[in-house]
Structures are given as structure tokens and as C-alpha cells.
Amino acid sequence: MLRTITIGSTVSVQGIFVRDMPDGRVSVKVDDAIYTGKPIQRRN
């Protein structure tokens, strides 16, 4: 499943979901790198 996260105040990363962190952040994998940041909320 694809997830989008923010790293810092302006950088967004979209990748394959890896795991939920205990502090509410999410990890995603892009190629060989794993990034962790705050998840973007879906708009309804």
C-alpha cells in the first residue's frame, strides 16, 4: 500500500508502507531507502 509522509516542513515522500512507529510516525520504503515521517491525512 502506498503512503505519503512529510519530513520536515516542506518535503513529502510517497512510498510503500513499512511500519507504524510507536510515536505516530510512519515508515515507507522508496527503492532501497526507508524514510520515517508524519503521515498525510486523507481528504474526504
C-alpha positions, 0 to 999 in steps of 0.5 A, a space after each residue: 500500500 502506498 503512503 505519503 509522509 512529510 519530513 520536515 516542513 516542506 518535503 513529502 515522500 510517497 512510498 510503500 508502507 513499512 511500519 507504524 512507529 510507536 510515536 505516530 510516525 510512519 515508515 515507507 520504503 522508496 527503492 532501497 531507502 526507508 524514510 520515517 515521517 508524519 503521515 498525510 491525512 486523507 481528504 474526504 
